[in-house]
């Protein structure tokens, strides 16, 4: 499991990464390792909550993430707090795939009411 990273400036300002906190709790519950060193946010882009359209959200996070070569051949679950359009998850997945990850999935705590047509975004039913 890999949490969506914050830019170091935002992390310093906020003091914590909410996606990291979620990933650690889920990882503990499921017995899965959590690595916050495999994905890095290189651009200090505007918070997605401040960006309105799907196109603007995609552009806002495009190229914002880089992944370690250590992900080569791994299956990775990217953890985020909220998904609206899926743009942040897609940008993270692209960076991980570019670095050689075998399979990338997304896990979010909440979904916004916006319902994009993204075939890889599915509801998770733990039952």
Chimera marker file (.cmm) of the C-alpha trace (Angstrom):
<marker_set name="trace">
<marker id="1" x="0.000" y="0.000" z="0.000" r="1" g="1" b="0" radius="0.5"/>
<marker id="2" x="1.236" y="3.456" z="-0.936" r="1" g="1" b="0" radius="0.5"/>
<marker id="3" x="-0.446" y="6.644" z="0.337" r="1" g="1" b="0" radius="0.5"/>
<marker id="4" x="-0.914" y="9.575" z="-2.029" r="1" g="1" b="0" radius="0.5"/>
<marker id="5" x="1.943" y="11.845" z="-0.989" r="1" g="1" b="0" radius="0.5"/>
<marker id="6" x="1.744" y="15.509" z="-0.116" r="1" g="1" b="0" radius="0.5"/>
<marker id="7" x="4.331" y="17.953" z="-1.390" r="1" g="1" b="0" radius="0.5"/>
<marker id="8" x="6.946" y="18.492" z="1.347" r="1" g="1" b="0" radius="0.5"/>
<marker id="9" x="5.832" y="22.126" z="1.768" r="1" g="1" b="0" radius="0.5"/>
<marker id="10" x="2.191" y="21.139" z="2.353" r="1" g="1" b="0" radius="0.5"/>
<marker id="11" x="3.242" y="18.291" z="4.649" r="1" g="1" b="0" radius="0.5"/>
<marker id="12" x="5.346" y="20.699" z="6.714" r="1" g="1" b="0" radius="0.5"/>
<marker id="13" x="2.437" y="23.157" z="6.891" r="1" g="1" b="0" radius="0.5"/>
<marker id="14" x="-0.219" y="20.560" z="7.785" r="1" g="1" b="0" radius="0.5"/>
<marker id="15" x="1.968" y="18.368" z="9.952" r="1" g="1" b="0" radius="0.5"/>
<marker id="16" x="0.531" y="15.066" z="8.724" r="1" g="1" b="0" radius="0.5"/>
<marker id="17" x="-0.577" y="13.256" z="5.569" r="1" g="1" b="0" radius="0.5"/>
<marker id="18" x="-4.186" y="12.130" z="5.917" r="1" g="1" b="0" radius="0.5"/>
<marker id="19" x="-3.716" y="9.481" z="3.205" r="1" g="1" b="0" radius="0.5"/>
<marker id="20" x="-0.697" y="8.153" z="5.091" r="1" g="1" b="0" radius="0.5"/>
<marker id="21" x="-2.710" y="7.889" z="8.307" r="1" g="1" b="0" radius="0.5"/>
<marker id="22" x="-5.462" y="5.989" z="6.462" r="1" g="1" b="0" radius="0.5"/>
<marker id="23" x="-2.979" y="3.684" z="4.724" r="1" g="1" b="0" radius="0.5"/>
<marker id="24" x="-1.286" y="2.778" z="8.016" r="1" g="1" b="0" radius="0.5"/>
<marker id="25" x="-4.615" y="1.913" z="9.682" r="1" g="1" b="0" radius="0.5"/>
<marker id="26" x="-5.861" y="-0.128" z="6.727" r="1" g="1" b="0" radius="0.5"/>
<marker id="27" x="-2.466" y="-1.791" z="6.381" r="1" g="1" b="0" radius="0.5"/>
<marker id="28" x="-2.500" y="-2.761" z="10.067" r="1" g="1" b="0" radius="0.5"/>
<marker id="29" x="-6.022" y="-4.172" z="9.776" r="1" g="1" b="0" radius="0.5"/>
<marker id="30" x="-5.267" y="-6.157" z="6.616" r="1" g="1" b="0" radius="0.5"/>
<marker id="31" x="-1.708" y="-7.107" z="7.532" r="1" g="1" b="0" radius="0.5"/>
<marker id="32" x="-0.307" y="-5.339" z="4.447" r="1" g="1" b="0" radius="0.5"/>
<marker id="33" x="2.934" y="-3.375" z="4.348" r="1" g="1" b="0" radius="0.5"/>
<marker id="34" x="2.671" y="0.390" z="3.785" r="1" g="1" b="0" radius="0.5"/>
<marker id="35" x="5.477" y="2.200" z="1.960" r="1" g="1" b="0" radius="0.5"/>
<marker id="36" x="5.443" y="5.983" z="1.884" r="1" g="1" b="0" radius="0.5"/>
<marker id="37" x="8.843" y="6.129" z="0.179" r="1" g="1" b="0" radius="0.5"/>
<marker id="38" x="7.794" y="4.694" z="-3.197" r="1" g="1" b="0" radius="0.5"/>
<marker id="39" x="5.832" y="7.677" z="-4.505" r="1" g="1" b="0" radius="0.5"/>
<marker id="40" x="6.809" y="11.344" z="-4.312" r="1" g="1" b="0" radius="0.5"/>
<marker id="41" x="4.932" y="14.523" z="-5.111" r="1" g="1" b="0" radius="0.5"/>
<marker id="42" x="7.306" y="16.802" z="-6.994" r="1" g="1" b="0" radius="0.5"/>
<marker id="43" x="4.909" y="19.654" z="-7.847" r="1" g="1" b="0" radius="0.5"/>
<marker id="44" x="3.301" y="21.814" z="-5.199" r="1" g="1" b="0" radius="0.5"/>
<marker id="45" x="0.056" y="22.014" z="-7.169" r="1" g="1" b="0" radius="0.5"/>
<marker id="46" x="-3.149" y="23.625" z="-5.929" r="1" g="1" b="0" radius="0.5"/>
<marker id="47" x="-5.291" y="21.431" z="-3.680" r="1" g="1" b="0" radius="0.5"/>
<marker id="48" x="-7.773" y="19.508" z="-5.855" r="1" g="1" b="0" radius="0.5"/>
<marker id="49" x="-10.661" y="20.851" z="-3.773" r="1" g="1" b="0" radius="0.5"/>
<marker id="50" x="-9.894" y="24.288" z="-5.264" r="1" g="1" b="0" radius="0.5"/>
<marker id="51" x="-10.077" y="23.011" z="-8.858" r="1" g="1" b="0" radius="0.5"/>
<marker id="52" x="-13.534" y="22.575" z="-10.362" r="1" g="1" b="0" radius="0.5"/>
<marker id="53" x="-13.638" y="20.667" z="-13.668" r="1" g="1" b="0" radius="0.5"/>
<marker id="54" x="-12.377" y="17.181" z="-14.463" r="1" g="1" b="0" radius="0.5"/>
<marker id="55" x="-10.080" y="18.588" z="-17.160" r="1" g="1" b="0" radius="0.5"/>
<marker id="56" x="-8.607" y="21.165" z="-14.758" r="1" g="1" b="0" radius="0.5"/>
<marker id="57" x="-8.112" y="18.497" z="-12.102" r="1" g="1" b="0" radius="0.5"/>
<marker id="58" x="-6.258" y="16.236" z="-14.560" r="1" g="1" b="0" radius="0.5"/>
<marker id="59" x="-4.067" y="19.160" z="-15.640" r="1" g="1" b="0" radius="0.5"/>
<marker id="60" x="-3.475" y="20.217" z="-12.023" r="1" g="1" b="0" radius="0.5"/>
<marker id="61" x="-1.856" y="16.893" z="-11.064" r="1" g="1" b="0" radius="0.5"/>
<marker id="62" x="-0.354" y="15.875" z="-14.423" r="1" g="1" b="0" radius="0.5"/>
<marker id="63" x="3.336" y="15.136" z="-13.924" r="1" g="1" b="0" radius="0.5"/>
<marker id="64" x="3.117" y="15.858" z="-10.184" r="1" g="1" b="0" radius="0.5"/>
<marker id="65" x="4.225" y="12.404" z="-9.051" r="1" g="1" b="0" radius="0.5"/>
<marker id="66" x="7.328" y="10.307" z="-9.448" r="1" g="1" b="0" radius="0.5"/>
<marker id="67" x="7.863" y="6.719" z="-8.349" r="1" g="1" b="0" radius="0.5"/>
<marker id="68" x="10.859" y="4.779" z="-7.147" r="1" g="1" b="0" radius="0.5"/>
<marker id="69" x="12.309" y="2.011" z="-9.306" r="1" g="1" b="0" radius="0.5"/>
<marker id="70" x="11.664" y="-0.266" z="-6.308" r="1" g="1" b="0" radius="0.5"/>
<marker id="71" x="8.057" y="-0.664" z="-7.520" r="1" g="1" b="0" radius="0.5"/>
<marker id="72" x="9.158" y="-2.667" z="-10.559" r="1" g="1" b="0" radius="0.5"/>
<marker id="73" x="7.096" y="-5.851" z="-10.724" r="1" g="1" b="0" radius="0.5"/>
<marker id="74" x="5.022" y="-5.016" z="-7.636" r="1" g="1" b="0" radius="0.5"/>
<marker id="75" x="1.263" y="-4.851" z="-7.204" r="1" g="1" b="0" radius="0.5"/>
<marker id="76" x="0.465" y="-1.540" z="-5.518" r="1" g="1" b="0" radius="0.5"/>
<marker id="77" x="-2.636" y="-0.155" z="-3.828" r="1" g="1" b="0" radius="0.5"/>
<marker id="78" x="-2.680" y="3.647" z="-3.824" r="1" g="1" b="0" radius="0.5"/>
<marker id="79" x="-4.558" y="5.019" z="-0.798" r="1" g="1" b="0" radius="0.5"/>
<marker id="80" x="-6.266" y="8.415" z="-0.791" r="1" g="1" b="0" radius="0.5"/>
<marker id="81" x="-8.830" y="10.065" z="1.455" r="1" g="1" b="0" radius="0.5"/>
<marker id="82" x="-11.357" y="11.268" z="-1.148" r="1" g="1" b="0" radius="0.5"/>
<marker id="83" x="-11.832" y="10.649" z="-4.868" r="1" g="1" b="0" radius="0.5"/>
<marker id="84" x="-13.885" y="13.025" z="-6.960" r="1" g="1" b="0" radius="0.5"/>
<marker id="85" x="-12.832" y="12.626" z="-10.581" r="1" g="1" b="0" radius="0.5"/>
<marker id="86" x="-10.061" y="10.068" z="-10.024" r="1" g="1" b="0" radius="0.5"/>
<marker id="87" x="-7.427" y="12.453" z="-11.416" r="1" g="1" b="0" radius="0.5"/>
<marker id="88" x="-5.039" y="12.179" z="-8.464" r="1" g="1" b="0" radius="0.5"/>
<marker id="89" x="-5.278" y="8.383" z="-8.421" r="1" g="1" b="0" radius="0.5"/>
<marker id="90" x="-4.755" y="8.273" z="-12.184" r="1" g="1" b="0" radius="0.5"/>
<marker id="91" x="-1.651" y="10.495" z="-11.945" r="1" g="1" b="0" radius="0.5"/>
<marker id="92" x="-0.231" y="8.318" z="-9.165" r="1" g="1" b="0" radius="0.5"/>
<marker id="93" x="-1.011" y="5.145" z="-11.116" r="1" g="1" b="0" radius="0.5"/>
<marker id="94" x="0.699" y="6.551" z="-14.229" r="1" g="1" b="0" radius="0.5"/>
<marker id="95" x="3.878" y="7.324" z="-12.263" r="1" g="1" b="0" radius="0.5"/>
<marker id="96" x="3.893" y="3.867" z="-10.667" r="1" g="1" b="0" radius="0.5"/>
<marker id="97" x="3.264" y="2.105" z="-13.993" r="1" g="1" b="0" radius="0.5"/>
<marker id="98" x="5.990" y="4.186" z="-15.668" r="1" g="1" b="0" radius="0.5"/>
<marker id="99" x="8.383" y="3.005" z="-12.931" r="1" g="1" b="0" radius="0.5"/>
<marker id="100" x="7.453" y="-0.621" z="-13.655" r="1" g="1" b="0" radius="0.5"/>
<marker id="101" x="4.667" y="-1.502" z="-11.219" r="1" g="1" b="0" radius="0.5"/>
<marker id="102" x="2.881" y="-4.624" z="-12.411" r="1" g="1" b="0" radius="0.5"/>
<marker id="103" x="-0.599" y="-3.738" z="-11.162" r="1" g="1" b="0" radius="0.5"/>
<marker id="104" x="-1.969" y="-0.562" z="-9.576" r="1" g="1" b="0" radius="0.5"/>
<marker id="105" x="-5.293" y="-0.254" z="-7.752" r="1" g="1" b="0" radius="0.5"/>
<marker id="106" x="-6.862" y="2.606" z="-5.832" r="1" g="1" b="0" radius="0.5"/>
<marker id="107" x="-8.465" y="2.595" z="-2.395" r="1" g="1" b="0" radius="0.5"/>
<marker id="108" x="-10.272" y="5.672" z="-1.067" r="1" g="1" b="0" radius="0.5"/>
<marker id="109" x="-12.149" y="6.410" z="2.115" r="1" g="1" b="0" radius="0.5"/>
<marker id="110" x="-14.871" y="8.430" z="0.377" r="1" g="1" b="0" radius="0.5"/>
<marker id="111" x="-16.201" y="9.164" z="-3.088" r="1" g="1" b="0" radius="0.5"/>
<marker id="112" x="-17.658" y="12.511" z="-4.051" r="1" g="1" b="0" radius="0.5"/>
<marker id="113" x="-21.081" y="12.471" z="-5.676" r="1" g="1" b="0" radius="0.5"/>
<marker id="114" x="-19.463" y="13.239" z="-9.058" r="1" g="1" b="0" radius="0.5"/>
<marker id="115" x="-19.619" y="10.025" z="-11.076" r="1" g="1" b="0" radius="0.5"/>
<marker id="116" x="-17.015" y="9.977" z="-13.849" r="1" g="1" b="0" radius="0.5"/>
<marker id="117" x="-16.897" y="7.279" z="-16.490" r="1" g="1" b="0" radius="0.5"/>
<marker id="118" x="-13.691" y="5.608" z="-15.402" r="1" g="1" b="0" radius="0.5"/>
<marker id="119" x="-13.771" y="1.828" z="-15.881" r="1" g="1" b="0" radius="0.5"/>
<marker id="120" x="-11.087" y="1.203" z="-13.242" r="1" g="1" b="0" radius="0.5"/>
<marker id="121" x="-12.983" y="3.060" z="-10.490" r="1" g="1" b="0" radius="0.5"/>
<marker id="122" x="-15.309" y="0.585" z="-8.813" r="1" g="1" b="0" radius="0.5"/>
<marker id="123" x="-17.053" y="0.476" z="-5.494" r="1" g="1" b="0" radius="0.5"/>
<marker id="124" x="-15.409" y="-1.756" z="-2.900" r="1" g="1" b="0" radius="0.5"/>
<marker id="125" x="-17.687" y="-4.058" z="-0.965" r="1" g="1" b="0" radius="0.5"/>
<marker id="126" x="-15.780" y="-5.806" z="1.853" r="1" g="1" b="0" radius="0.5"/>
<marker id="127" x="-18.587" y="-8.343" z="2.356" r="1" g="1" b="0" radius="0.5"/>
<link id1="1" id2="2" r="1" g="1" b="0" radius="0.2"/>
<link id1="2" id2="3" r="1" g="1" b="0" radius="0.2"/>
<link id1="3" id2="4" r="1" g="1" b="0" radius="0.2"/>
<link id1="4" id2="5" r="1" g="1" b="0" radius="0.2"/>
<link id1="5" id2="6" r="1" g="1" b="0" radius="0.2"/>
<link id1="6" id2="7" r="1" g="1" b="0" radius="0.2"/>
<link id1="7" id2="8" r="1" g="1" b="0" radius="0.2"/>
<link id1="8" id2="9" r="1" g="1" b="0" radius="0.2"/>
<link id1="9" id2="10" r="1" g="1" b="0" radius="0.2"/>
<link id1="10" id2="11" r="1" g="1" b="0" radius="0.2"/>
<link id1="11" id2="12" r="1" g="1" b="0" radius="0.2"/>
<link id1="12" id2="13" r="1" g="1" b="0" radius="0.2"/>
<link id1="13" id2="14" r="1" g="1" b="0" radius="0.2"/>
<link id1="14" id2="15" r="1" g="1" b="0" radius="0.2"/>
<link id1="15" id2="16" r="1" g="1" b="0" radius="0.2"/>
<link id1="16" id2="17" r="1" g="1" b="0" radius="0.2"/>
<link id1="17" id2="18" r="1" g="1" b="0" radius="0.2"/>
<link id1="18" id2="19" r="1" g="1" b="0" radius="0.2"/>
<link id1="19" id2="20" r="1" g="1" b="0" radius="0.2"/>
<link id1="20" id2="21" r="1" g="1" b="0" radius="0.2"/>
<link id1="21" id2="22" r="1" g="1" b="0" radius="0.2"/>
<link id1="22" id2="23" r="1" g="1" b="0" radius="0.2"/>
<link id1="23" id2="24" r="1" g="1" b="0" radius="0.2"/>
<link id1="24" id2="25" r="1" g="1" b="0" radius="0.2"/>
<link id1="25" id2="26" r="1" g="1" b="0" radius="0.2"/>
<link id1="26" id2="27" r="1" g="1" b="0" radius="0.2"/>
<link id1="27" id2="28" r="1" g="1" b="0" radius="0.2"/>
<link id1="28" id2="29" r="1" g="1" b="0" radius="0.2"/>
<link id1="29" id2="30" r="1" g="1" b="0" radius="0.2"/>
<link id1="30" id2="31" r="1" g="1" b="0" radius="0.2"/>
<link id1="31" id2="32" r="1" g="1" b="0" radius="0.2"/>
<link id1="32" id2="33" r="1" g="1" b="0" radius="0.2"/>
<link id1="33" id2="34" r="1" g="1" b="0" radius="0.2"/>
<link id1="34" id2="35" r="1" g="1" b="0" radius="0.2"/>
<link id1="35" id2="36" r="1" g="1" b="0" radius="0.2"/>
<link id1="36" id2="37" r="1" g="1" b="0" radius="0.2"/>
<link id1="37" id2="38" r="1" g="1" b="0" radius="0.2"/>
<link id1="38" id2="39" r="1" g="1" b="0" radius="0.2"/>
<link id1="39" id2="40" r="1" g="1" b="0" radius="0.2"/>
<link id1="40" id2="41" r="1" g="1" b="0" radius="0.2"/>
<link id1="41" id2="42" r="1" g="1" b="0" radius="0.2"/>
<link id1="42" id2="43" r="1" g="1" b="0" radius="0.2"/>
<link id1="43" id2="44" r="1" g="1" b="0" radius="0.2"/>
<link id1="44" id2="45" r="1" g="1" b="0" radius="0.2"/>
<link id1="45" id2="46" r="1" g="1" b="0" radius="0.2"/>
<link id1="46" id2="47" r="1" g="1" b="0" radius="0.2"/>
<link id1="47" id2="48" r="1" g="1" b="0" radius="0.2"/>
<link id1="48" id2="49" r="1" g="1" b="0" radius="0.2"/>
<link id1="49" id2="50" r="1" g="1" b="0" radius="0.2"/>
<link id1="50" id2="51" r="1" g="1" b="0" radius="0.2"/>
<link id1="51" id2="52" r="1" g="1" b="0" radius="0.2"/>
<link id1="52" id2="53" r="1" g="1" b="0" radius="0.2"/>
<link id1="53" id2="54" r="1" g="1" b="0" radius="0.2"/>
<link id1="54" id2="55" r="1" g="1" b="0" radius="0.2"/>
<link id1="55" id2="56" r="1" g="1" b="0" radius="0.2"/>
<link id1="56" id2="57" r="1" g="1" b="0" radius="0.2"/>
<link id1="57" id2="58" r="1" g="1" b="0" radius="0.2"/>
<link id1="58" id2="59" r="1" g="1" b="0" radius="0.2"/>
<link id1="59" id2="60" r="1" g="1" b="0" radius="0.2"/>
<link id1="60" id2="61" r="1" g="1" b="0" radius="0.2"/>
<link id1="61" id2="62" r="1" g="1" b="0" radius="0.2"/>
<link id1="62" id2="63" r="1" g="1" b="0" radius="0.2"/>
<link id1="63" id2="64" r="1" g="1" b="0" radius="0.2"/>
<link id1="64" id2="65" r="1" g="1" b="0" radius="0.2"/>
<link id1="65" id2="66" r="1" g="1" b="0" radius="0.2"/>
<link id1="66" id2="67" r="1" g="1" b="0" radius="0.2"/>
<link id1="67" id2="68" r="1" g="1" b="0" radius="0.2"/>
<link id1="68" id2="69" r="1" g="1" b="0" radius="0.2"/>
<link id1="69" id2="70" r="1" g="1" b="0" radius="0.2"/>
<link id1="70" id2="71" r="1" g="1" b="0" radius="0.2"/>
<link id1="71" id2="72" r="1" g="1" b="0" radius="0.2"/>
<link id1="72" id2="73" r="1" g="1" b="0" radius="0.2"/>
<link id1="73" id2="74" r="1" g="1" b="0" radius="0.2"/>
<link id1="74" id2="75" r="1" g="1" b="0" radius="0.2"/>
<link id1="75" id2="76" r="1" g="1" b="0" radius="0.2"/>
<link id1="76" id2="77" r="1" g="1" b="0" radius="0.2"/>
<link id1="77" id2="78" r="1" g="1" b="0" radius="0.2"/>
<link id1="78" id2="79" r="1" g="1" b="0" radius="0.2"/>
<link id1="79" id2="80" r="1" g="1" b="0" radius="0.2"/>
<link id1="80" id2="81" r="1" g="1" b="0" radius="0.2"/>
<link id1="81" id2="82" r="1" g="1" b="0" radius="0.2"/>
<link id1="82" id2="83" r="1" g="1" b="0" radius="0.2"/>
<link id1="83" id2="84" r="1" g="1" b="0" radius="0.2"/>
<link id1="84" id2="85" r="1" g="1" b="0" radius="0.2"/>
<link id1="85" id2="86" r="1" g="1" b="0" radius="0.2"/>
<link id1="86" id2="87" r="1" g="1" b="0" radius="0.2"/>
<link id1="87" id2="88" r="1" g="1" b="0" radius="0.2"/>
<link id1="88" id2="89" r="1" g="1" b="0" radius="0.2"/>
<link id1="89" id2="90" r="1" g="1" b="0" radius="0.2"/>
<link id1="90" id2="91" r="1" g="1" b="0" radius="0.2"/>
<link id1="91" id2="92" r="1" g="1" b="0" radius="0.2"/>
<link id1="92" id2="93" r="1" g="1" b="0" radius="0.2"/>
<link id1="93" id2="94" r="1" g="1" b="0" radius="0.2"/>
<link id1="94" id2="95" r="1" g="1" b="0" radius="0.2"/>
<link id1="95" id2="96" r="1" g="1" b="0" radius="0.2"/>
<link id1="96" id2="97" r="1" g="1" b="0" radius="0.2"/>
<link id1="97" id2="98" r="1" g="1" b="0" radius="0.2"/>
<link id1="98" id2="99" r="1" g="1" b="0" radius="0.2"/>
<link id1="99" id2="100" r="1" g="1" b="0" radius="0.2"/>
<link id1="100" id2="101" r="1" g="1" b="0" radius="0.2"/>
<link id1="101" id2="102" r="1" g="1" b="0" radius="0.2"/>
<link id1="102" id2="103" r="1" g="1" b="0" radius="0.2"/>
<link id1="103" id2="104" r="1" g="1" b="0" radius="0.2"/>
<link id1="104" id2="105" r="1" g="1" b="0" radius="0.2"/>
<link id1="105" id2="106" r="1" g="1" b="0" radius="0.2"/>
<link id1="106" id2="107" r="1" g="1" b="0" radius="0.2"/>
<link id1="107" id2="108" r="1" g="1" b="0" radius="0.2"/>
<link id1="108" id2="109" r="1" g="1" b="0" radius="0.2"/>
<link id1="109" id2="110" r="1" g="1" b="0" radius="0.2"/>
<link id1="110" id2="111" r="1" g="1" b="0" radius="0.2"/>
<link id1="111" id2="112" r="1" g="1" b="0" radius="0.2"/>
<link id1="112" id2="113" r="1" g="1" b="0" radius="0.2"/>
<link id1="113" id2="114" r="1" g="1" b="0" radius="0.2"/>
<link id1="114" id2="115" r="1" g="1" b="0" radius="0.2"/>
<link id1="115" id2="116" r="1" g="1" b="0" radius="0.2"/>
<link id1="116" id2="117" r="1" g="1" b="0" radius="0.2"/>
<link id1="117" id2="118" r="1" g="1" b="0" radius="0.2"/>
<link id1="118" id2="119" r="1" g="1" b="0" radius="0.2"/>
<link id1="119" id2="120" r="1" g="1" b="0" radius="0.2"/>
<link id1="120" id2="121" r="1" g="1" b="0" radius="0.2"/>
<link id1="121" id2="122" r="1" g="1" b="0" radius="0.2"/>
<link id1="122" id2="123" r="1" g="1" b="0" radius="0.2"/>
<link id1="123" id2="124" r="1" g="1" b="0" radius="0.2"/>
<link id1="124" id2="125" r="1" g="1" b="0" radius="0.2"/>
<link id1="125" id2="126" r="1" g="1" b="0" radius="0.2"/>
<link id1="126" id2="127" r="1" g="1" b="0" radius="0.2"/>
</marker_set>
